[in-house]
Amino acid sequence: MQAKSSSSKQVERTFTETARRAQIVDAAIEVLAEHGYANTSFAKIAKQAGLSSTGMISYHFAGKGDLIREVITEIVRVNTEFVVAKLDLEAGYTARLRAWFAGTLALLDEYPGHQQALAGILANVRPDDSQLSGLLDQFAGFLRVQEDWLREAQRAGVFRDFDPVIMAMAIWGARDAAFARAARDPNFDTAACARELADLFDHATRK
């Protein structure tokens, strides 16, 4: 039997390391959702992931900040792909606005742990935290994307004349308020909330 080539060994090692990193990130999300940011530790993550020691986490991540950045990257990826899939089913600015609320609120049902983990992280980001402060700029970028989309709908003659910056703030503020309410209310109806918000902003934006 021939020995594996160095390139095949490298591919296998890379695949194994990628899978291990994903395992650790998934475990970190679960721990963050259950225990909160302040009480999340490598020891708890290692236990959740079924690792024998925290050394495996330290091998793949250069500290808690490095791991948290990867956690946020994964949550944003999951959230974005889920919502975009809903938007791709719709045509027209009004229909896509309604689909955005439906998809965004549905995240609370489909990926509740991800949303709890993300909320806990963002609540603990400090401006002087060199490892995590850039995350606030990343989320501000999402707001700017929404502003540009609203301007596009106005240029197309579908939405009325309003300040896109203020409207985007209102849309995301409503979204954040719904997420906060859902965290406190176990009986919160995400679908009903999505419909109400969609109706509200449909009337607020239409010509």
N, C-alpha and C positions, 0 to 999 in steps of 0.2 A: 504494500500500500504506500502510495506516495505521500510525503509530508505536505501539509498545507503550505501554500506559498505565503510570503510575507504580506502580499496585498490582500489575500483572502482572510488572513488572520486579522488584518487591520479593519476590513469590512465587518467581520464578526464582532470584533472588539467595539467598533463604533456603534453597531446595532445594539449590543448589550448595554453599553453606556447610555445610549439614548433611551432605551427602555427603562433603565434604572432611574434616570433623571425624571422621566415621566411618572414613574411610580412614586417617587419622593414628592413631586409637585402635587399629585393627586392626594397623597396623604396629608400634605401641608394644608391644602384647601379644606379638607375635612376637619382637621384640628383647629384651624382658624375659625371655621363656622361654628364649631362646638364650644371652644374655649375662649375665643376672642384673641385679638392681636397681642395684647400685653401678656397673656398667659400661654402663648404658643412658644414651645421650646423644641430644640432638636430631639430631646429625649422623648417627648410626646409624639413627635412626627415619626421617629424611628419605630416606636411601639406600634403606631397606626399602620406603618408600612410593612411591619413584620421584619424589620432589620435587627440584626444582633447587637449593633452598637451605633452610636451617632457618628462614628468615624466614616461610615459610608456616605453620610450626608456631607460631611466636611470635605470628602474626596471630590465630590461633584460640585459643591457650591462653596464660594469663598465668603462664608458668613451668612447671617440671617437676612441682611439686606439683599444680597445676591439671590438668595432663594425667593424672597418676597417679590423681587422684580420678575422672576420667572413665573411665579404664581399669577401675577397680574397679567403678564403676557398671555398665559394660557386662558385665563378667565375672559379677557378681552377677545381673544380668538373665538372662543366658544360662543360668547354673546353676539359677536358680530356676524358669524356664520349663521346663527339661528335667526337673527332678525332679518338679515339680507335675504335668506331663503323665503321669508314671508313677503318681503317687498318684491321679489322677483316674480311673484305670482300675480301681481297687480300692475295695471297700466293706468297712467294718469296721475296727476299730482294729488288730487283729493283722495283717491283710492289708496295711494301710497302713504299719505299722511295717516289715514285711518289704520292701515296695515302696520305702520310703525308703532302706534300705540298698542295694537293687539299683540304684536311680536314682542315688544319690550316688556309689557306687563306679563306675558306668558312665561318669560324667563323666571319669574318668581315661582311658577308651578313646575317648570321643567328642570331648572337648576337652582333650587333655593339655597343650597350650600355655597355655591359660587357667589351668589349675590350677598349673602351674609359675610362671607370672607372678605369680599371686595369692600363692602361698607366699613367693616372693622379696620381694614388697612388704611383707607382714605381718611377715616376719622382720627388716625394716629400719625399721619404724615405731618412733620414739622418743617417750617421754612428753612431751618438751619440743618436739616438732615440731608447731607450731601448725596447719600445713596438713593433716597426716595423722593426728594423734593421735585425732581423733574417729572414725576408722575402727574402732578397737578397740571403742568403744561400739556401733557399728553391728553388729558381729559378736556382741557380747554380747547384743544384742537377739534374734538368731536363737536363742540358747540359751534365752532367756526364753519365746519362742514354743513351743519344744519342751516346756518345763516346763508351760506352760498346757495343751498338748495331752495330756500325760500325766495331768494332774489331771482333765481332761475324761473320759479313758478310765477313770479310777478311779471317778468319779462315776457313770459308765454301768454300773459293775459288771463291766467286762471285765478290767481290770488289778487286781492285788492291791494291798494297802496297802504303800507304800514312799515314801521321800522323793523327790518329783519333781525337786528340785534336784540331788540326788546322781545319780539315774538319768540325767538329761539330761547331766550332766557326763561320766558313763561312756560314754554313747552318742556324744557328740561327741569324747571322748578316743579312743575306738576308731576313729572315722572319721579323725581326724587322724593316728593311728598308722599306719593303712592307707595314707594318702596319703604319709606319710614313707617307708614301706617300699617303696611303688611307685616312688618317686623314685630309690631305690638299687638296686632289683632289676628288671632288664629283663624277667625271666621271671615277674613277679608276675601271678597270675591274679586279676583283679578280681572276676570272677563267682563264683569259688569262695570268695573272701574275703567277698563280700557274703552268700553263703548261710550261711557259718559264723557271721558276726556276727548275721545275722537269727535263726538258730537259738538262739544264745546269749541274745539279748535277748528273744526270744519266751519262753524258759523263765524268764528273770529277771523278766518283767513279768506273766506269766499268773497267774490266781488258782489 
